[in-house]
Amino acid sequence: TQLLEQSPQFLSIQEGENLTVYCNSSSVFSSLQWYRQEPGEGPVLLVTVVTGGEVKKLKRLTFQFGDARKDSSLHITAAQPGDTGLYLCAGAETSGSRLTFGEGTQLTVNP
Amino acid sequence: DTAVSQTPKYLVTQMGNDKSIKCEQNLGHDTMYWYKQDSKKFLKIMFSYNNKELIINETVPNRFSPKSPDKAHLNLHINSLELGDSAVYFCASSQVRGGSPLHFGNGTRLTVT
């Protein structure tokens, strides 16, 4: 099983600040997905990145897949309280057998 | 018209009991999963079924037994519950097997006392 390390584990910021969450591995993934989970609910897919170097934007969220397809980042601009939640990255193993999840980043945006 | 629904939402039971969690998806997906999320929020795969066939069976105690009567349903039966089984269990589905994006249910919080 390929491993994914996510950082930081916890992040508490004020509304309006910017932040970046990182997802790193020593292994290559065929694609990488980002999910957000809110309390009492299951994770919900935000985006999938497939190509090395790919950048995708979802309103104030920017997702990047590393050139070597070993790492990814999520950048949030001007964070809002509604962005509060657990952010999970998940890599699709090159063997094609499964997704491996990172440990998650618990983001709290204070008004 | 919930896509992936699992019941019950909460399950409180005593050690040694047997319990089941049910899951159904109406997305027409081929593959279904059970994940366990521990107190540190780490999501770990337990089982995966593709068209009713078991394709992933992680190192899970054999007290846990999945059953897939058809490709829209994947249930999880747990025998002789232990304190360490307390966690949130998520059912998920994906269009195809492998690294396809997952659609999760809202979880079942199991508490063993």
HADDOCK unambig.tbl for C-alpha pairs under 7 A between the chains (distance, minus, plus):
assign (segid A and resid 40 and name CA) (segid B and resid 106 and name CA) 6.64 0.50 0.50
assign (segid A and resid 41 and name CA) (segid B and resid 106 and name CA) 4.35 0.50 0.50
assign (segid A and resid 41 and name CA) (segid B and resid 107 and name CA) 6.51 0.50 0.50
assign (segid A and resid 42 and name CA) (segid B and resid 104 and name CA) 5.31 0.50 0.50
assign (segid A and resid 42 and name CA) (segid B and resid 105 and name CA) 5.55 0.50 0.50
assign (segid A and resid 42 and name CA) (segid B and resid 106 and name CA) 4.40 0.50 0.50
assign (segid A and resid 42 and name CA) (segid B and resid 107 and name CA) 6.07 0.50 0.50
assign (segid A and resid 43 and name CA) (segid B and resid 104 and name CA) 6.18 0.50 0.50
assign (segid A and resid 44 and name CA) (segid B and resid 103 and name CA) 6.93 0.50 0.50
assign (segid A and resid 92 and name CA) (segid B and resid 99 and name CA) 4.44 0.50 0.50
assign (segid A and resid 93 and name CA) (segid B and resid 99 and name CA) 6.87 0.50 0.50
assign (segid A and resid 96 and name CA) (segid B and resid 98 and name CA) 4.78 0.50 0.50
assign (segid A and resid 96 and name CA) (segid B and resid 99 and name CA) 6.08 0.50 0.50
assign (segid A and resid 97 and name CA) (segid B and resid 98 and name CA) 4.42 0.50 0.50
assign (segid A and resid 97 and name CA) (segid B and resid 99 and name CA) 6.74 0.50 0.50
assign (segid A and resid 98 and name CA) (segid B and resid 98 and name CA) 4.69 0.50 0.50
assign (segid A and resid 98 and name CA) (segid B and resid 99 and name CA) 5.15 0.50 0.50
assign (segid A and resid 99 and name CA) (segid B and resid 99 and name CA) 5.22 0.50 0.50
assign (segid A and resid 101 and name CA) (segid B and resid 43 and name CA) 6.42 0.50 0.50
assign (segid A and resid 103 and name CA) (segid B and resid 42 and name CA) 5.16 0.50 0.50
assign (segid A and resid 104 and name CA) (segid B and resid 42 and name CA) 6.95 0.50 0.50
